[in-house]
Amino acid sequence: MKLKVLFFARLREELGTSSEVIDLPESAGTVSGLRAHLMRRGEAWQRLLAEGKNLKVAVNQDVAGAGAPLKAGDEVAFFPPVTGG
């Protein structure tokens, strides 16, 4: 299934991309599955997207948890939590 994946802030800077379209296997059809799929790309991906990292994820602009299902055409965004002062 094809998804559009967006990366914001530090993720965008360290991964060198702000967005991409990927073809995710149906078997990895959750937010957690997508993270695992992306982490297989190498060390930087593993470090930045590890499950213990404090990241927010949105699916189609709605905040989503690790078990949120994904379907073809979804837009998934990874971003650090926002802090204010």
Secondary structure, DSSP 4 states (H G I P E B T S, - for coil): -EEEEEE-THHHHHHT-SEEEEE--GGG-BHHHHHHHHHTT-HHHHHHH-TTS--EEEETTEE--TT-B--TT-EEEEEPPP---
